[in-house]
Amino acid sequence: MKKAFLLLIALSLLSTFSCKKDKTDGEVKLQLFHYKQEIVNELKEITALFKEKYPNITIETETIPNDAQTVLKTKLQSGEAPEIMMLQSYTTVFDYAEAGYLLDLSKEAFMQRIVAGAKKSVTFKGSQYAVPMDMVGIGVIYNKDIFAKYNIAIPQTLDELKGVCDVLNKNGIIPFAVSISDNWPLGHFFSMAHTAFIGDKLDTWIKSMNDGVGSFKSEDMNRAFEVFDFYKNNAGPKAMETTYNNQYTNFASGKYAMMVQGLWAYGTGSKTVNPALKAGFFPFPFTNDPSQTKLYVDTDSTLAVSATASPEKIDAAKKFLDFLTGDEGVKLWVEKCKLIPTVKGANVDSLDEPYQDLMKYINEGKIMPWAFSIWPVTVFEQSKVAMQEYYSGQKNKDQVMEYLDNLWKISKGMK
């Protein structure tokens, strides 16, 4: 009996050891779903460096640059959730958290490294469901050599910007590199203009829309469409055919003086097209009131973990997020991806001048929130299509605004 008892203990210990070994040393494969086409290679490099630290964890990346949230939603609804998923901040995170797709990360140590101001973009009912990864600005990226050659000052008002375009056109320089073939830059431009015109009434307007009494239609938005027309009229003859890749290539080549984009586009263009490019960054002035001229800045991408993943995969995903928000990961995020981390004390001194311009506006408080991240996801996604249809003549301004008004009501169950 004693020998049998000792044998059972030995077998039990061996079984326990085997289980622990499987969980510790067994191969774990994760899928990282993201939409940042400008850092495809960089993310692969980062995941490879992570694997050197954790040899048993392999992270495969999937990049969907257009309609990423639509594709992801389909995956989630069909039970094919990626273990790690990149989400747009605010509404997308909130909707997926409410649906039960996302793991609560509030108590994880790596969340304590995130600056307090960024956490609001991932906080739903008091808990954080994703890691805010970077702060990004959308505005006017400009060629400093062209501006210097023609003695052009940074415009503070819309009339000053029109004057800049007059000088450029007279000297044979196309003012704006614009992408209309790819519609997502138009969605950013539309939401940026709307936010600029609505100013400090944003929260009130959002509530009115959610209550079913608000509208995109206003005198301010009528003026915004006049700005959209001015923008297209200064975009050269082939803007309708221009893709995002063409847009940053045109700008970086020096044939165009400006482009309205996020700084991700500068990073891609300067690396792949013209490493010698000298560029700067300023807010698009939609009005003639300089106090309303602010950069469109907020938390951009976030990384969430699937709540339905296995315990082993959840543990591995948390290790990756811990790696990304640690010293080594933050350095890679800055130096490789050229993005401004949301981690406390992150050093961005190595970034080029446009990023330093962004930090200047942030430090001066001359920024406005990414309101499109607070809109219903469907409304923002379809604003891209609607603006493309506006530029192609399929919709007029009133039809665009009426269409988006109806979409908002449908998304809130009012229709």
Protein Blocks (a to p, Z undefined) as FASTA:
>chain_A
ZZmmmmmmmmmmmmmmmmmmmmmmpccddddddfblklmmmmmmmmmmmmmmmmmbccdd
dddfbhklmmmmmmmmnopacfbdcddehjlmmmmmmnopaccfklpmklmmpcfklmmm
mcgghiafbdcfbdcdddddddfklmmmnopacdfbfklmmmmmmmmmmnopafbacdfk
lmklmmmmmmmmmmmmnmmmlmmmmmmmmnopacfbdfklmmmmmmmmmmmmmnojklmm
pcfklmmmmmmnopafbdcddfklmmmmmmmmmmmbccddddddfbfcfklmccddddfb
dcdddfkbcfklmmmmmmmmmmmmmmklmmmmmmmnopacfbehiafklpcfklmmmmmm
mmnopacddfklmmcfklmmmmmmmmmmmmnopacfklmmmmmmmmmmmmnopZZ
